Amino acid sequence: MTGKLELIVGPMRSNKTAELLRRIETRRQYAKQYVLLLKPSEDTKAAVGLVESRNRNGCGKMEAVEFRSADPWSVLPVLAATEQQIGKRVECVAIDEGQFVQDLFHFTRRLLETGYDVMVSGLELDFRGMPFGEMMDLSWLVRTYSGSVTELVAYCACGAKALYPQRFIDGKPASYDSPIIMAGDNYEPRCADHFILPGRPH
């Protein structure tokens, strides 16, 4: 029996991590499931080994297994060791900031095919307004293995629906040629009318 995929997507400040933590807590509290929470090392929102939401009204923070985003497969021995320690099968694997994870599609598919439910939250677009990592590819897995896609909403300062993550460097909009991943972050959610990308080639 294959698992199901719950995909949580949205722009910056749409409470993706808060929603992921809420679902984990629900599974743990009411379904008595063991959920293994994973965190790629590029996620610097919280301290090492913690996943934390910026929304202080949510579940706050949870301990997580941190791994190098270039090698999610290194988690599989941790998963096996956890099952041996708790004396039962882990029911669900949750991944925060999935946009950073390389080989996310194949890793998620492996988990689903071996019977684990999977929850992934992350950005669909990078600061250039282009697909970020493999997040958009996961919708195929939802259609194929069953599950759901939850699209969360953030708002621009003007009140319109935000579509883009606006990055700032030294208080100014980041240029197109700046790195995709930078240490720390300084972003605002922006609508199409207020999204600024200096140096955009088209």
C-alpha positions in Angstrom: 0.0 0.0 0.0 1.4 3.4 -1.0 1.3 6.5 1.2 -0.4 9.8 0.6 1.2 13.1 0.0 0.0 16.4 1.6 1.6 19.3 -0.3 1.5 22.7 1.4 2.6 25.6 -0.9 2.4 29.4 -0.9 4.5 32.5 -0.9 6.5 34.0 1.9 4.5 34.8 5.1 1.6 32.5 4.1 2.1 30.4 7.3 3.3 27.2 5.5 5.4 26.1 8.4 2.7 26.9 10.9 0.3 24.7 8.9 2.8 21.9 8.7 3.4 21.9 12.4 -0.4 22.0 13.1 -0.9 18.9 11.0 2.0 17.1 12.7 0.5 17.9 16.1 -2.9 16.7 15.0 -1.5 13.4 13.8 0.5 13.0 17.0 -2.3 14.0 19.4 -5.4 12.5 17.9 -4.2 9.7 15.6 -1.3 8.7 18.0 1.0 8.6 14.9 4.8 9.0 15.0 5.7 11.8 12.6 9.4 12.2 11.7 10.0 15.9 11.0 12.9 16.7 8.6 14.7 20.0 8.0 17.2 20.8 5.3 20.4 22.6 6.5 19.7 25.6 4.3 16.7 26.5 6.5 18.1 29.2 8.8 14.8 30.4 10.3 15.3 28.6 13.5 18.2 27.0 15.5 19.9 23.9 14.4 17.6 20.9 14.8 14.4 23.0 15.2 11.6 23.9 12.8 9.9 27.1 13.9 7.1 29.2 12.5 7.2 33.0 12.4 3.5 32.9 13.3 3.5 33.1 17.1 -0.1 32.0 17.3 0.6 28.5 15.9 2.3 25.4 17.3 5.5 27.4 17.7 8.5 25.0 17.1 9.3 21.3 17.0 12.5 19.3 17.1 13.5 18.0 13.6 16.1 15.8 12.0 18.5 18.1 10.1 20.1 16.9 6.9 22.2 18.2 4.0 19.8 19.3 1.3 22.0 17.8 -1.3 21.5 14.3 0.2 18.0 13.6 1.5 18.8 9.8 1.2 21.0 10.1 4.3 17.7 10.3 6.3 16.8 6.7 5.4 19.1 5.1 8.0 17.8 7.6 10.6 14.2 6.6 9.7 15.1 2.9 10.2 16.9 3.6 13.5 13.9 5.6 14.7 11.6 2.7 14.0 13.8 0.3 15.8 14.0 2.7 18.8 10.2 3.2 19.1 9.3 -0.4 18.3 6.9 0.4 15.5 6.7 1.8 12.0 6.9 5.6 11.5 3.5 6.6 10.0 4.4 9.9 8.4 7.5 11.8 7.3 7.2 15.6 7.2 9.6 17.9 5.3 9.7 21.7 5.8 11.3 24.1 3.3 11.1 21.5 0.6 12.3 23.9 -2.1 15.9 23.5 -0.8 15.9 19.7 -1.1 17.7 18.2 -4.1 16.2 15.0 -5.5 13.0 15.9 -3.6 10.8 14.2 -6.3 12.5 10.8 -6.2 13.0 10.9 -2.4 9.3 11.6 -1.8 8.3 9.0 -4.3 10.5 6.4 -2.6 8.8 7.2 0.8 5.3 7.0 -0.8 6.0 3.7 -2.5 7.3 2.2 0.7 4.1 3.1 2.5 4.9 6.3 4.3 2.5 9.2 4.3 4.5 12.4 3.4 3.9 16.0 4.2 5.9 18.7 2.4 5.7 22.5 2.8 7.7 25.0 0.7 7.9 27.8 -1.8 6.8 27.3 -5.4 8.7 30.4 -6.7 12.1 31.8 -5.9 12.8 35.6 -5.6 13.0 35.8 -9.5 9.5 34.5 -9.8 10.7 31.2 -11.2 10.0 27.6 -10.1 12.0 26.9 -6.9 13.6 23.5 -6.7 11.2 20.6 -7.3 8.2 21.8 -5.4 6.0 22.1 -8.5 6.9 18.6 -9.6 5.4 17.1 -6.5 1.8 17.9 -7.7 2.3 14.9 -10.1 2.9 12.7 -7.1 -0.3 14.0 -5.5 -2.3 13.1 -8.7 -0.6 9.7 -9.0 -0.4 8.5 -5.4 -3.4 10.4 -4.0 -3.3 13.2 -1.4 -3.9 16.9 -1.5 -2.4 20.3 -2.4 -3.1 23.2 0.0 -2.3 26.6 -1.5 -1.9 29.2 1.2 -2.3 32.9 0.7 -0.2 35.9 1.7 -1.0 39.6 1.1 1.0 42.4 -0.3 1.2 45.6 1.8 -1.3 47.1 -0.7 -3.9 44.5 0.3 -3.7 42.5 -3.0 -2.9 38.8 -3.1 0.8 38.2 -3.0 2.3 36.0 -5.7 6.0 36.7 -5.3 8.7 36.7 -2.6 10.4 40.1 -2.8 14.0 39.8 -1.7 15.9 42.8 -0.2 19.6 43.3 0.0 20.7 46.3 2.1 17.2 47.6 2.0 16.9 47.5 -1.8 15.2 45.0 -4.1 17.7 42.2 -5.0 18.9 42.1 -8.6 18.2 39.2 -10.9 21.8 38.0 -10.9 22.0 37.6 -7.1 22.3 34.0 -5.8 19.2 31.9 -5.4 20.1 30.9 -1.9 21.7 33.4 0.5 22.4 33.1 4.2 19.6 34.5 6.2 16.6 36.1 4.5 14.9 39.5 4.1 11.7 39.1 2.2 8.3 40.6 1.8 5.3 39.1 0.0 4.4 41.2 -3.1 1.7 41.3 -5.7 2.5 41.4 -9.4 2.1 45.2 -9.5 4.6 45.8 -6.6 7.1 43.1 -7.4 10.5 44.6 -8.4 13.3 42.6 -10.0 16.2 44.9 -11.3 18.1 43.4 -14.2 15.4 41.0 -15.3 16.3 40.0 -18.8 12.7 40.0 -20.1 
